[in-house]
Amino acid sequence: MISCFDIGGSFIRHGELRQDGTVSETGRVATPGADWHAFVQAIDKCSKKSQEPISISLAGAYDERSGIADVANIPCLHKRHVQMDLEAALGRPVVITNDANAFALAEAIDGTGRGKPVVFGIILGSGVGGGLVVNGSLVTGVGGMAGEWGHGPVMDPTAGGQITGLEHYPCGCGQVGCIDATCSARGMERIHASLHGAQLASRDITATWHDGETQAAETIEAFTTLLARALSVLVNTLGPDVIPVSGGLSNDAILLDLIDRKTRALVLADYASPLVVKGQFAENGGLHGAGIVARTKFRREKA
């Protein structure tokens, strides 16, 4: 059986590709972030020392041309030729896909975007990411960076003069004013701190918002306004049929509904039904997407 992995900074989740093309999680282990040899051993053990290929969804940028991964939160993989080095260490074929791309592929092929021409899957969690699938094919772009809408110094913290009190927040990529720095869960926390001088976790902000607390409501209003404005540009550019969402913030149906309504109000196309929705594979997109890559690449090669 082909082994599939969803590798994040905290955990390595794994499962096997079934004959029906699905993948379910069969276990998880802690990610040995700083130890390459321990990382290889973890992958080998989880794949039961089979000689079958391995398909990996990786939480980080991956350039298929150079083979170099950019995974700052997993130091032993950062700036490494991960595919080549894993193939050499394990003695079997390896294919690697960015986790946001894997999620978008899962949604486009088997999920909320099944049968739809343009699917833009987005991640709204501790960071902001995305993946683009057109006519069933993943668009990776130059350097594998297509879909990474979270980065680029484009954020206007005033929302065109609607909001006061927010800053141009620095981003982990080294720029200032990225969507990732403002519209992620961490961005929501920054907005709350700027507006109200209080440090509060995003889950507590949304919880108190649901309870009708005024300061939380002001934070959510600013957050969703900024996010919808940024997302509207992507909608007008890409013309997606659906935008499935994964990540921690996707679990809040009321928040997603607000983001959806605000986004549709700003775009040129007439979307009569919800556009921004929780993905069918919001909890399992990395593994399922890795399975799609595996069944497309490795099963085709065997045929």
N, C-alpha and C positions, 0 to 999 in steps of 0.2 A: 504493500500500500504506500502511496505517496504521502509523506509527512508534511503538514502545514504548520506554520508558526506565525504568531503575532508577537513581535518583540518590542517591548516598551522599556522605559527607564527603570521601572520597578519589577515587572514580571515578564516571563516568557510563557505565553499561552500556547498550547499545542493540541493538535488533533490530526485525524487521518481523513484523506479524501475518500468518500464512499463511492460506490458504483453509481448512485443516483446523482452524483456531482455535488453533494452537500458536505459540509464540514462542521462538526460540533466539537466543542472544547472537551478534551479528555483529561486535561490536567494543566497545572501551571507550577512554575518554579521561580524563585527569585532570580533576577538578572544579575549575573556576575559582572557588573559594569566596568570594573577596573582591571580585570584579569582575563586576557585573551584565552589562555589555555583552559581556564575554568569555564569560559563561555563555550568553547568548542566541546568540552566534555558534557556540558548541559544539553546542548543540541543533540549530540550523539546518543546520550542516554534517553532523551525524550523520544527520539526516533527509533528506538529499539534496535539500534545497530543494523538496520535494514540497508540493503544496497539500492533501494529505490531513491528517486530524486527527492529534493526538498524544495518547497516553495515558502518564501518568507515575506511577511508584511512587516516593514521596518519603520519605526517611529523616527523618521529623519529623512533628509533629502538624499536621494541616490541618483547618481548620474550614470546611466547605462553605457555611455560612450567611454568614459574614463574608468568606470568601475569603482569610483571612490565614493564612500558614504560620508555624509556630514551629519554626525549624530553626537552633539555636544553632551547630551545627558547619559551617553554610554561611552566613556572614554576609550575603552579597548577597541571600539569600532570606528571611532572618529578619525577621519582622513585615512582610513584603511581601505585596501582593495578587498572588500568583504567577500564578494562572491568568489573571486579567484582564490583567496586564502582559505575560505571554507571548503571549497571543492578539493583543494590540495590536502587539507587536514582530514576531511571525512571520506575522500575517495568516491564521491558521487556528485551528480549534477545538482547545482543550486541556482534558483532564480529568485531575485529580490525585487519587491515592489514597495514604494512608499505607502505608508498606512492610510493616508487620506485618499490616495489613488485606489487602493484596494477597496476601501469603503465605497467610493464612487462607482467602481466597477461592479461591486456586489449589488448596489441599488439599481444600476442601469440594466444589468442582465437578469437578475432574479427578484428585485425588490420593487420599490415604489415607482421606479422609472422604466420598468420592463416594457419593451415595445415602443418607447418614446425616443425620438431622435436625439434630443440634447438633454443631458442630465449633468447638473453641477452639484456634486456632493460637497457639503461643507462640514467642518469640525468646529464646534463652539465649546471649548473646554478651557483648560488652563492656557491654551493657545488657540490661534485661529488658523485653520488650514483648509485645503480643498482639493478636489480632483474633478477633471472634466472628461466626460465620455460622450462621443459623438457617433451616432449610428452604430453603437455597440463596441466601438474601438476607443481605448484609452488614449487621450492626448497627453503626451509627456513633454513635448517641446524641447527647446534647447537646454541642455543641462538637466533635463528631467524636472524643470521648475514650473511647468504649466499648472495652473490651478492654485498656485500659492498666493492667494489674494490677500493674505494677512500682512504682507511686507511691501514696503514702499512708503516714503514719507508724504502721505496724501491726506492725513486726517486733519480736519478743521475742528478744533475743540469748541468753537463757538456755534457750530452748525449753522453757518451763515447769519450769525447775530442772534440766534434763538437762545443760546446758553451762555451764561457767565460763570466764572469761577473755576474753569477747568484749565489744565496745562497741556503743553506738548510733551507727552510722556515718552521717555527713552525706551527703545525696544532692545530685546536681547540680541537682535541681528546687528546692532551697532548704529542703527539709524534712529532718528527722533520723529515721532508722529506716525508710526505704523498703525494699521488697523489692529494688528495683533496686540499691541500695547494698550489699546483703548477698548476694544470690543470683545476681549476674552473674559473669562471669569476673573482673572487677575485685573483686567482693565476695569471691570465693574467695581472691584474693591478700590482701585485708585480713584475712580470717579466719586465714590462715596466719601473717601477720605478728603478729597479736594473740596467737595461741597459742604461737608458736615464736620470735618476734623476728627472723624472717628474711624478706627480700624475695625472692620467687620468682614467676616468671610462671606463670599458670594451666596452660599446656601442660606446664611442668616439674613442677608439683605433681601433675597427673594421671599423667604418665609415671613419676614415682618411686613413686606410689601403686600403679601396675600392677606395679612391681618389688618391692613389699612393704615399702617404707620406712615406718617407724612414724609419724613426724611427718606425712607426707603423708596417711597413712591416718586420723589423727586429724582433719586438716583436712577431708578428704572426708566423713568421718562427720558432722562438724558442719554442713558445707555442705549435704549432702543431707537431713539432718534438718530444717534450717530451711526449705529449699526445699519439701520435701514437706508440711510443716505449712502453709505459705502456700498452696500449690497446692490442698491438700485443701479449703480454704474455697471456692475457685472451683469445684471439682468439685461440692461439695454445693449450691452456689448455682445453677450453670448446668446440671448434669446432662449433660455432653458425652459423645457416643458415642466420641470419640477426641480426643486432644490431640497433634497433630503438632508437631514441634519443628524449628526452624531456628536458625541462629547457630553460632558456633564450637564450643560445647560439645555440639552435636548430633552431631558427628563421633565422639564417644566412645561406642560402643555399650554398653560395660560400665557407664559412668556413667549413661546414660539408663535402662538396665535397673534399676539401683539406685534411681534417682529414681522410676521407675514402681512398683516393688514397695513402696517406702516410702509413696508417695502412696495406692495402693490399700488399704493396710493401715489408713489413717486415715479413709477416707470411708465414708458410710452405705450407698451402693449397692454391690451385689455385682458387681464387674468380674472375670469369670472369665479374660478374656484381657487382654493388655497394653493399657494406656490411653495412656501417655506413650511415643510412638514417634517415630523420626526421620521427618520429612516426605518425601514423594516428591519434592517440589519444594524441599527444603532449600537447594539450591545455586542455584535459579533462580526462587524464588517471587515475587520482586518483578516480574520481567519477565513471567512467566506470568500473574500476577494482573493486571498492567496490560493484558495481552492479553485477559483475560476481560472486564474493564471496557470495553475498546474494542469487542469483538465484541458486547457487550450493548447499549452505548449508541449507538455510531456506525452499526453495521450495522442496528440496529433503526430508527434515524432515516432511513436510506436506503430502508428497505422501504416 
